[in-house]
Amino acid sequence: MTGAPAPAPAPAPARAGGGAGAVVRRIILLSLLFALITVAAIGISGLLARAIGFEQVIAEGEASLARSLAFAVIGTPLAAALWWWQRRRLAEPAERASLVWTLYLTAMTLTALVTATVSLALTANGGIDGEWRPDDAAAALVWGGVWVWHRRMRRHARTAPTRLADLPVQLSAVWGLVIGALGAVAAIAALIARALTGGAGLLASGGLWWQTVLQSLVWLALGAGIWWWHWHREGARGAPGLFAAVLLVIVVGAAAATTLIALANTLHTVLRMLVSGATADVLAPLDMAVAAAAVGAVLWVYHAGVLGSRPDGARQAGRLVVSAIALIQAASGFGVIVNALLASVASSLVDDESLNLLLGGISALLVGGAAWWAAWRPDRGGAADAADAGRRVYLVVIFGASAIAAVVTLLLIGYRLFEFALGEGEPGGLLEYIRAPLGVLSATAVVFAYHFAIWRRDRAAAPRSARRRIGRVILVSGGDVSSLGVAVRSATGAAVSVWPAADGEATLAADPAPVLAALEQVSAPRVLVLAESAGGVRVVPLAD
């Protein structure tokens, strides 16, 4: 009697990577798919432009029609066939888990969104000027359809990526923020220029002042809509992960830099007005400076508030980035002041030019110095600050970069000294020849000396456990141990990760004293902290 057949073996789980061959295959196929979709979109938009604006595009000739037909007739079927093949492959979890698939969706989504946005804005602005632009209108429609299609891919269960799934949403929100901010700055600047100059109309880009304002408002509306949709509806605001935190820190830094530079330019203009009077030449940069300062401040305050809801590491990174930007501005202002004073001694510049240079340096120093003081807070200090790993990295980067800049500047000064001695210098004298690098050298010397002294002080004030070079502490526990993680990070300066335990009873106590006492005896790149019975703690050093 024949026995029952043996059950079929269970299929092996899908591999996330699939090997180097699979990665190369994905790169080639998805790059080809990107190119074919782009070609097809260009061809279809060219044909659509002829359909909705035949009179405007007939002058382009038969070559343009032939190109559009070739791109549409050949590119579209090839793109459809390749997508059909790729969609079948996406049924495998390993394909959706591939980083290449996420990068393709991100690149195609951003390409479609940027092209559709720019084309739509150009179409609307052409209408404000009284022109009909069928090419831009067709491109907006076609690329808008490509964006909708890829958004559906990203959200559909069969094609959605499982790694960095929020990457297209976050970058799309940044794109909307950028063009919205630029539109707001342009609109406000046009209104300020109108108020300053008066008159019947302000000519800008071939139109009256109100046309410039309306065209800028088009960009503002499109950017604000794109940002709002991706930030709130698509969830970019609360996206988890390291990349989301880094992107938010970059946005805060960019907004801070824009605000500080614009404020310094505004203060510079005001100081020139007080000294030289409100002439047209003096007032020329005021409109853009005030507009950029206002918009940048709004974005800075808002995104700093969002960053405040992130973990401690992200908040600290944002504060240090703002501190570095303000420090660069203040140091630049100090160097310009030294340069201007040396110029007045050398008497190589006329009084107005020397004074203008001095006022610019004073403006940068005042604005940058105030922002640096608020962000860095030099009056604070202690063991907790000294043990912070991000602060230590910041100090090393700042005084290291200052030392490199000082060495390069010294080489430049030496080169100019020898060049002057050999008779190749400028007729203004030696001081005129080296005053600019001397200003840079003085600023970098001050920055290096201060931050090196702070670094030495922090090393002396840091707790002993923070100097044992524990790179990362991994807490294995059930329940919420966020307060314990904060205490460990503050005491050791190490990065802290939490691995949730499958056994809910293996929970570390909220009291950090046993964990810190165990870590005092350990020096390792990574340390595993486990909960034991009766509230005990087990520490396992790990190799790098």
Buried (B, 14 or more C-beta within 10 A) or exposed (E): EEEEEEEEEEEEEEEEEBEEEBBEBBBEBBEBBBBBBBBBBBBBBBBBBBEBBEEBBEEBEEEBBEBBEEBBEBBBEBBEEBBEEBBEBBEEEBBBBBBBBBBBBBBBBBBBBBBBBBBBBBBBBBBBEEEEBBBBBBBBBBBBBBBEBBBEBBEEEEBBBBBBBBBBBBBBBBBBBBBBBBBBBBBBBBBBBBEBEEEEEBEBEEBBBBBBBBBBBBBBBBBBEBBBBBBEEBBBBEBEEEBBBEBBBBBBBBBBBBBBBBBBBBBBBBBBBEEBEEEEEBBEBBBBBBBBBBBBBBBBEEBBEBBEEBBBBBBBBBBBBBBBBBBBBBBBBBBBBBBBBBBBEBEBBEEEEBBBBBBBBBBBBBBBBBBBBEBBEEEEEEBBBBBBBBBBEBBEEBBBBBBEBBEBBEEBBEEBBEEBEEEEBEEBBBBBBBBBBBBBBBBBBBBBEBBBEBBEEBEEBBBEBBBBEBBBBBBBBBBEBBEBBBBBBBBBBBBBEBEEBEEEEBBBBEEBEBBBEBBBEBEBEBBBBBBEEEEEBEBEEEEE
